[in-house]
Amino acid sequence: MAKTGWRFPVLADERAETIRRYGILHPGAGPEGKDITRPAEFLLDPKGIVRWRDLTDDFRVRTRPETVLQEIDRLQAKKAP
């Protein structure tokens, strides 16, 4: 992270352990029929629990930023007393 200046970790998952754990393996969808990761966005709470996710089978499709912000607002409203 020091080289890039990024303030967040980047995952290298060469054995696909994490993508299997999160259910985002897309078997055979890569070049030459190789397994790849499905496009996905997650919101995790401070304990690492997945509170929201959006998955797609199309690598060109991503969640719109306003949708993620709405989900953050919804999750925060749920948490408020």
Secondary structure, 3 states (H helix, E strand, C coil): CCCCCCCCCCCCCCCCHHHHHCCCEECCCCHHHCCEECCEEEEECCCCCEEEEEECCCCCCCCCHHHHHHHHHHHHHHHCC
